[in-house]
Amino acid sequence: MTTVATRSLRVAFLCVAIASLASAQELPFSRAAIGNDTAGAMSALARQAIAAYKDDNRANYLDNLFRLQLVAGRYTDATTTLRSLRALASKGDSRQTGATLLLYSIYARANPGRDGSSFDSTFQKTFREVLTPLDDKTSWLLERPLFVYLPALQQNFNSALKQPKDERTISLADALKLIRAYQVEQVIARIPPLAIPLVEEDNRRRYIVETDIPVKTTDGATICTMIVRPRAARGRLPALLTFTIYAAPAPLLLEARRAASNGYAGVVGYTRGKGCSPDAAMPYTYDGADAAALIDWISAQPWNDGRVGMWGGSYSGFTQWAAAKHMPKALKALMPQASVAPAIDVPMDGNLFLSFVYPWPFYTTDVKALDDSTYNDRARWNRLNRDWYVSGRSYRELDKIDGTPNPIFDTWLSHPTYDSYWQSMIPYENDFARINIPVLQTAGYYYGGPGAAVYYLTQHYKYNPGAQHYLVIGPYDHFQAQRGMVNTLDSTYVLNGYGLDPVALFDMGELRYQWFDYIFKGAPKPALLKDKINYQVMGANVWKHAPSIAAMSTQTLRYNLIALRVGDSYRLSERNPGTKTVVRQNVDLGDRTDADRVSPGGGVVDTTIDTWNGVKFVSNPLQSQIEVSGLFSGRLEFQTNKKDFDFQISLYELTSKNEYVLLSTYWTRASAVADLVHPRLLTPGTRERLDFKSVRLTSRLLQPGSRIVVLINVLKQPDMQVNYGTGADVSDETIADTKESLRIDWFGDSFIDLPVRY
């Protein structure tokens, strides 16, 4: 995707690591001084760091140096350093990096004001001089950092300021991180009030903006629509549509302008009941037909050339698939990012309802915009989860315990399997055969991905083998799979303990316009899309490409779950010794002493994992490098005393440094493993076999000396349904249904298959 030189620049600009620093070098610094004079203390620290800091990597050195100079008040020096850094950045492939450096340059040139003028007037004069001649794409990139969420930057600074009050020194490496966080927060605190009015003035010159346009659906409902078009356009334009329930005008207007800056008509459609729509909001139910009606309307407008592409993430990824179920004539391409799929991964996953979704209907339907205050009341939702769990009442009584009706969630609970209610929302079976337009999905290995993406991909190819469907996937979470890792400003790109490889760092927005330019303007296909599956191999710093998920690996490595006790775990063995012994697991489903338990671990890289209600199996050390790429699968052979239970399988690499690296997870209701539509209950006291395949992709290069760890946990916790195993609807079960503890005997014929490439 990128040259070695470009990757080097990315590492510098994004502060992936400061490996060459003499981190043991200490500088005098007291956290207590921050409270008295933050600016003075940080300036003094920056001056010390300038004198001490050296780095053989020039890009790295310049990137840190200009920040030190800004904080130290050496603005002329910072301007010179930024000029050199921008020259290096121009050789890279991230336009956002260059635009952000340009913004910092304007800031440096305005400090102090030229000819004795104030900073404010000097900044505004310089900003206007720079902004006016820029092309639309670059002007948008310069505007983007002005809308970064300031409290998050303030939190970054506070997090970097972790030094105990009684310490009197700070390492050079930590000083650089702290100064970087402070410098970014100071710039964004100061310049948006000065720059945004100028940007708005400039945008009126560049774009035609129409808001609150009512569009009627086929059944008479209203869709509230916003359109941004470039004034300089000659003739009709293809339109890029995002269709969303998240009615947040400011960020959506920003993204619509980005579409316009790239030569498209940027269109935002709110789902019915949102924005200027007078209807009742209803998630999922009408979105496919409504989006199709909006696409028909767009194609009839005098500014549209009859072609519409859809883009967006999460819920806006789902609406693309919902629209594709109807295949309106003008819909020509999709780019869903970290999509959700109703009943596949929300509000239930493996037919197991997850409580983090419970507040979401309030957030999206209480008001015409978004009910942030209710949704962000974490104390309320944590209290609800705990109160329900401790009470032992049925899951269906959540809203009664909370004290506020939640009819949408209650409706979801009345459909506990993947029945026709859910199937009507997105393409189902042969619906996929009719989707003959290009699709590019992006997804992440972790936290909110990529179960739905894998579902859409595999179903599309199953029913339409000739589909033009691409997947880009890497070590991202739900949000990064939508935005990418190249932010508008500067952060340390570590995902829950895992430092990403440099090649994994790019802007999904840049990929978006490469994709649509390929579809609508005849531009070259994005360089990353060398095959249908494009995946980043963690730990190898490479992207690889395969024609299918199965082709990500060349063979399968089987590990058997053996009842051989080794310390606190059991043996994960490449041989099955045929032993008749079993691993017995007992879980008291009525126990609530764990209501306030704090789970250990939880990171992508961590020093421990959570074995509560779990059984751990550990392999011998690997003798050579192994690349694990694809979907792990396996067979569980067991006997239990219940008709059902919920469980999770977690797959880890345990490195020679005793760090656990999460590879993938699979959680489900046992009865739903074979079929989400027609669950099959277990027969107590009878040997059972469950053949499973995970839905979350992974790819990582494992090193010699590492071990494979498989952890099987029975799920019983406050933030999801508790399955008492009676075979009845789990939402109706109560703690009175416990009767006896859940008992599972895991047989040694159970195994895990790892997709590997040597």
N, C-alpha and C positions, 0 to 999 in steps of 0.2 A: 504493500500500500504506500509505503514511504521509503525514501532513501535513508541510508545510515546517518547522513548529515542532518536530514530533517528530523529524524527521531532524536538526535542529540539536542537539537534546538528545543524540541518539545519538552524534554526532560528539564531543561533549564527554565523555560518560561513557565512551566507548571509546577515547579518545585516538587518533583517526584521524590528526589532524595538529595541530600547534601553529603554524599559519600566521602568527598575529598576533604571535608573539613576536619581540622584537628579538634574533635569534639571534647577532648579532655582539657583543652585550653580554657582557663577560667578568667572571667572579667569581673571586676568589682561591681556589684549591683545589689540593691536592697528593694524588695517588694514594698516595704513600708513607705519608700519615697514616692511610689506611684500615687498614693492617696493624697499626698500634699501638693505635688506638682507633676502631673503625669507627663505633660509636654516637656518639661525640663529634664525629668528623669530619663525619658526615652531619647531625647536629644543627646544627653551625656553618654548614654549607652551606645548610641549610634556612632558617636565620635570615637569611642574606644574601639568599637568593632571595625571601623574603617582602617584604623592603624594596625589591627591584628589580622584582618581577613586576607587570605590568599587562596587562589583556586587556579589550577592548571587548565581547567575547562573555561575557555574565554566567555562562552555564552552564559554559563552558570555564574561566572564572576561578575559580568556586567549586569545581569539580572538582579543579583543581590546588591551590587554596589549602588545602583541608582536609588534603591529604596533607603539604604543607609544614608546616602547624601541628602535625600529629601527630608528624612526625619532629623538629620543633623542641621538642617537649614542651609545646606550648601547647594543652592538652587542652580547656580551657573554650572557647577560641576555636574549636577544631575542632568541638566540639559545636554551637556556634551556626551555623557555616558549613554543617555537614551538615544541620541543620534546614532551612536555606534551600534547599540543593541537593535534598533529598528532596521539598520542595514543588514544585520544578520537575520532578523525575522523575515525580511523580504524574500529570503531564499527558502523559507519554509512553506507549508501548505495550509496554515491556519490564518485566514484573513482576520479573524477576531483578535488574535494575538497582536497583529500589527495595529489594529484600530485601538485596542486598549493602551498600547504603548504610546500611540499618538495622543490619547487623552491625558496620559501622565505627562507627556511633553508640554502640552498646553498648560497644565497645572504648574509645572516647574517654571515655565517662562513667565507666569503671572506672579511668582513669589520671588522677591517682593515686587510690588507694582512698579512698572517702568516709569521713569521720570517723576518719582514720588507719588504717582497715582495709587489709588487703593487696589487691593487684590481683586475685589469684586469687579470694578470697571475694567481693569486690565484683562482679567480672565474672560469677561464677556466679549470684549473687543477681539481678543485673540481667537476665542472659540468661533465667533462668527466668521472671521477671516479664513479660518481653516475649514469650517463646515460648508460654506456656500459653494465652493467650486468642486466639492466631492461628488462622485457619481452616487446614484441612489443606493447601491449595495453597501458602499463604504460608509455613507452617511448613516445608514441604519445600524451598522456595526459600532459606529462611534456613539450612537444614541443608546444602544442596548445596556451598557453598564450603568447608566443613570437610573435604572429601575431595579437595581439589585436591592434585596431586602436588607436594610441597614441593621435591624436587630440581630440578624444572623451573623453579620460581620462583627458586631460588638461582642457577641457570644464567642466567636472565634478568638478575639483578642483576650477575653477573660479566660478562656480555656488554655491559651498559650501562657498565661500568667499563673503558672502552677507552683511557682517557687515558694517554699515555706517562708513565713515572715521572718523567721530567725536566721535564715541563711543570708550570707553577705556576698555571695558570688553567683555567677551564672555561666554555663558553658557557652562557648562561642556559637556552637550549633543551635542551642536553645535561644540565644540572643538573636540570631538571624531569623528564626521562626517567629519570635515575639515581635521583632521590629517589622517584619513583613505584615503580620496581622494588624499591627497598629497603623502602618502606613496606608494599607488598603481601607481600613475603617475611617481614617481621617479624611482621605480623599473623597470617599462616597458620602461622608457626612457633610462635606462642605460644598461640593460643586453642583449637585442636582438642582437646588433652588435657583442657581444662577443660569444653568445650561438649559433646563427643560423649557422655559419660555422661548428661548431662541430656537430650540428644536421644533417646537410646535409651530412657530412662525415659518420656519423653513419647510416643514411638512405640508403646510397649506399651499406652498408654492409647488410642491412635488406631486401631491396626491389629491384625488377626489375621494372624500370620505362620506359615506351614507350610513346612518345608524337607525335603529328601531324601525326597520322596514317590516311590516307584517306580511307574511306569506301564508295563504290558506292551504290546508292539506285536503286530501280527497274526502275526508269525513267532516270538514268544516272547522277543524281546530286551527290555531294560529301558531306559526313559527316566527319568532323574532330574529331578524337577520341584520348583519352588518357587512358592508362591502367597502373595500379600499381598492382604488385603481390608480395606476400611474397617469398623471396628466399628459406626459409626453408620448403616451401610446398612440400608435397609428393603426387603425383597424381594430378588429375584434381580438379578444384575448382568451386563452384557456383559463379556466377558473380553478383555484385550489380551495377546497372546502374543508373546514373542520367543524364537526357537528357534535355539540357537547352539552351536558347538563350542568357543567361548571360555569355558571354565569358570572364571570369575572372580567368586566369590560376592559380594564387597563391592560393586563397582559395579553388578552386576546386581540385588542386593537394593535398592540405592538407586533404580534405575529402576523396579523393581516397586512400590516405595512411591510413586513419582511417579504411576504409573497409579492406584494406590489413592487417592491424594490428589485425583485428578480424577474420582473416582466410578466406577472400574472395578475389576474383579478383575485384578490384575497377575500374570501367569503367566510364569515362565521355564522353558523346557525345554532341557536339555542333550542334544545328540546322543548316540546310543548309545555306550557306552564311557567317557562323561565323568561326573564327579561320583560319585554312588552307584551308577551302572550297572556291573555286573560284566562286561559284554561287551567285546570288542575294539573300539577306536575305528577307524572307517573313514570318512574324509572323503567327502562328496558321495554315496556309493553308495546308502545307505538313507534319506537324509534326507527325501525327499518322502513316502514311505510312512509313515515314523515320525512325521513332523509331522502327517500326516493322522490317524493313530491317536490321537495326543495330543489333537487337536482333537475327535475323537469322544468321547474320555474327558471332556474339559472340559465338553462340552455335556450330558453325563449327570450332572454334579454338581448337588447341590441348590442351590448358590449361583449357578449360571449360568443365564441366561435363554435359552440355546440359540443365542447369537450370539457369535462369536469374530472379532476383528480381529488381524492380524499386523503387526508393525513391526520395524525393526532395519536395520542397515547392513552393508555388505560381505558377509561370509559369511551373516549373518542376513538380508540382503536376498535372497541366493540361496535360502535355505531357504523363503522365502515363495513364490517361483516354483516351487520343487520341490513344495511342498504344493499349490499351485494346479493343478499337473499332474494331481492326483488329485481335486480339487474336493470335499473333504468338505462335507457338507450345512451344517454350522454355520459354515463360513468365509464371512464377509460382506464383508470389506474388507482391503486390503493397503496398507502404506506402506513400500516398499523404498527404502533410501537408499544411494547409491553401491554398488549391488549388484555382485557378481561373477557371471560366467556361465562355467561350466566349458567350457574349450576355445574360448570366444569371446574372453576376455581373461586368464584364468588357467587352467592354468599356461603356456598358449601364447596368442599373439595373432597372428592371421594365419598360423596353423600354425607360428609361430616360438616355440620354448621359451625362457623367460626364467629365468635362474638365481636371481633373488632369491626365487623360490618354493622352491628346493631345501631350505632349512632348515625350511620351514613344516611338513612332516609330523612332524619331531621335536618341534617346538613344540606341536603339537596332539594328538599321540598317544603320546608317551613316558610321560606320567603322567596321572592322573585330572584334574588341574587344568591348568596350562600350564607347559611347560618353558622358563621365561624364561632360565635361565642358558645353556642350549644355544643358543637362538634368538638371544640378544643377544651371542654370542661372535663379534663382527664380525671379529676378527683371523683366526679359523678360516675363516670363509666367504670373506673376501677372499683369504686364502692358497690356499684350494681353487680359486677362480676363476683365480688367477694360475698356480698349478701346472698345472692342466688346460690352460690356454691355451698356456703355454710348452711343455708336453710334446707338444702336437699329437695327443694320444690322442683316441679317440672320445668323444663326449658321453655315451654310455651307460656309460662307465667312471668317471663322477664319483664314485660311492660307493666304488669301489675305490681311487681316488686319496685320498679322504677317510679311508678305513680303517674306515668304519662302514656297514653295509648300509642302504639306503634303499628298501625294497621298494615303498612307495606311489609314490614318484617313478618308479621303474623301470616300474611298471605304467602310469603315465601315458605314459611314453616309448614304450610298445608300442602306443599309439594316436595316431599322429602326424597324423591328420586328424580332422575332426569326424564321427566314425563313430557307430555305434549305441551304443557304450559311453558316449559323452558325451551323445548325444541322449536317452538314458534318464533323465538326471538332472534336466532342466528341460523345460518345454513345448517341443514341436517341431512345427512346421507346424500341423496341424489341432488339436493340443492347445490352442492359443491360442483356437480358436473356442469352446471350452467355458468359457472364463474370462469369466463375465458379472457379476463383482462389481466395485465401484469400486476403482481403483488410483491412488495418488499416489506418484510417484517423485520423489526429489531427487537431483541429481548436480552435479558441478563440471566446469568446462572443462579442468582441469589435473590431472596426476599421479594416476593411478588412476581416472580418469573421463573421459568418460562412455560409453565404448564399449559396456559391457553394458547400460546404461540405454537407449541408442538402439536396441540390438538388441531388447530386450524390448518397447519402445514400438512400433517399426515392425512387428515380427512380430505383436503383438497386434492392431494396427489392420488389418494385411493380412488376417488370418484371421477377424477379428471387427470389421468396419467400424463397428458400433454400440457399441463398447466405451466405457466411462466411465473413461478413463485420462488422468491429468494428469501433466505434468512441470514441476518447478520446478528451474531450472538457472542457475548464475551462476559468477563467478570464484572457485571453491573447489577445494580438492584433495580427496583421498579421505576425509580425516577431517572436514574442515569441511563437506563435503556431507552428513555424517551429523549433526554437532552444531550447525552454523551458526557464525556469527562472533561472536555475543554469548556471551561466556564467563562463567563464574561470577565471575571477577575482572576485572582490567584488563590489557589488552595493547595493543600497537601493532599494528593489523591491517594488516600488510603481507605479501603472499604472494610470497615469493622476489623481492623488489624492486618489486612492484606494490602501490601503496596503493589499497585498495578504495574504491569510491564509497560514500558514507554509506548509500544505499538498499540496498546489498548486505548490510548488517549486521543480522542478526536471528537469533533462537534457533529452530533447527529443532524443538526440543522443544515450543515454544509452538505451532508450526505443526502438530505431531503431534496435539495435543489439540483444536485447532480442527477438524482433519480428522475425527477420530473422533467428536467431539461432533456434527459435521454428519451423519455416517453413522448414529450410534446414538441421538442425543438430539434430533434435529430442529433443531439450531442452524443459524445461517446458514452458507453455504459460506464457507470462508476467503477473505478479501478479495483475497488474491494470486491466486487461481485464477479469473481472468477469462476464460480460454480454456484449451484443452488444453495448449499450450506456453507457459510463463511464464518469460521469460528476462531477465536483467539485461544491459543494454547497457553494457559497460565504457567509461568515459570520458564517458558521457552522463548518468550518475546517474539513470537511469530504468529501470523494469521495463516490458517490452512483452509483448504477448500475441498468440498466433496459433493458428488452428485446426489447424495441422499444421507439421511442420518445413519443408516446401516453402514455406509461406506466411510464414515468417520473412523472406523476401526477396521483392522484386518483379521482379528481373531478374538476369541473369548477366553478369558482367564477365570476358571471356576474355583471358588473357595467354598469348602464345606463348613458348616457350623457344628463343631464337635464338642461333646460334653467332657472336655478335658480341662480341668481347672488349672489356671496359671495365674497366681496372685488374685487380683480382683476381677479377672476376666476369664474367658474361655478361649479355646484354640480355634482360629480360623485357618483351615488346613487345605492345601492343594490336593490332598489325598483323603478318601473316605475309608477309614479303617473298618467300617461295618459294625461299629460298636452298638450294642443294644441300650446303652445308657442314654438318658435324656437330661436336658437342662430344664429344671422346673422353675416356673415363675409364678409367684402369688401376688395379687394386687387386691387390697381391701378397697373396694369401690365406695364403701360408706365412710371411709376414714376422711376426716376433715382437719386433722392436725397439720396438714400441709397448706392450709389456706393462705398463710403469710410467708410461705417458703420463697426465698430468693434463689432463682435458678443460677447455678454457676455456668461459666462459659457463655456460649451464644455468639461468639465472633466467627468470622470467616477463618481467621487464624487466632487460636487461643491456647492457653496453657492447660485447660481442663475442659471436660465436656460433662453434660448433665446426664447422669446414669440413673436418676430417680425413676422408679418403676421400670427399670430397663435391664437388659442383659447385653454385655459387651463381649465381642469376639475380636481377637487380635491375631494377625498373621506373624510369621517369622519375617525377619528383615529381607527386603528385596536385594537381590544380588546384582541387579543392573538397572539402568534407567528404563522406565515404562511410561508410555503415554496412555492415559486413560481418557478416551474421547467417545462420547455418545450417551446412551441411556443404559444405566445398569438395570439388571433384571434378576430373576431368581425364582426359587421355589421354597415355600415354607411348608413343612410337614409337621403336624402337631396334633395334639388332642386337648380338648378343653371341656370345662363343665358348663359353658354358657352357649347360647345360640348366636352370639355376636360379640364383638369387641372392636375398639378402635386402636390403631397402632401406627407407629412411625418407624421407618428404617432410615438411619443416617449413615452416610458413607464418608470416611475421613482418611486422610493421609496422616500418619503419626511420624513426624520427621525424626532424624537422628538427634535433633536438638530438643526433643520431647515437646514439640508444638503440634497441635492438632490443626490440620487444614481441612475445612469442610469442602467436600467434593459435591455431594448432592443429598437430597432428602426425598422421601416418598412417604406420604401419610394417607390413610384411608380407613374406611369402615370395612371390616373383614368381609361382610356380606356383599360389598360392592366391588370387590377386586375384579371379578370376571365380567360384571355387567352393571353399569350405572342405572340402566333402565329397569332391569328385572333382578333385584338383589336376591342372593341365595343364602338363606340362613344356615348356620352350622348345626350339626347334630351332636349334642353333648355326649361325651364318652366314646365318640367314634373318631378314628384317625382321619384327619382332614388334610387336603392338599390345596394350596393356593399358589398358582403360577401368576407372577406379576411382572410388570415392566414399569419402571419409573417414568415420570412425565417431565422431569427437569434435567435438561442437558448439562453436561459438564465436559471440560477438557483441561487436563493438567499433565505436565511432565513430572512424574514422580522420580525421586532420586534414590540411588543405592543407599541402603541402610534404613530407608523408611519402611514403615509397616502399614498394612491395610487394617483399618478398624471398621467393624460393622456394629452398630448400636441399634437394638430393637427396644423401643419404649412402648408400653401400653399408655395410651393417652387418657389422663384423668387430671384436669386442671380447671381453674376458674374461668378461663377465657374461651371455652368451647363446650359443646355438648358433652355430657357424660353418658356413655353407653353402658347401661346396667345388664345388658345381655339377655333380656326376656324375649326378644324377637318382636316386641311391639314397636310402634313408632317411638323413636328415642325421645322426641320432644314431649311425649306424655309420661315417660318413666320418671320415677322419683327415687329418693334414697331408700324408701321402704321396699323397693324392688331388689335391694342388694342381696338379701337372703344369705348368701355365702360369698366368700372372696372368689374373685376370678382366679382360676388355676389353668395354666397352660404348660403342657409338656412339649418342649421343642425337640424333635427327633434329629439325629445326626445326618439323616438324608436331606435335610434342608441345605440349600446352597445359594450363593450369590454369584452371578455371572458379571464380570467386568469387561466392557468393550475396550480392547487395548490395541496399541500399535507399538511394536518394538523398534 
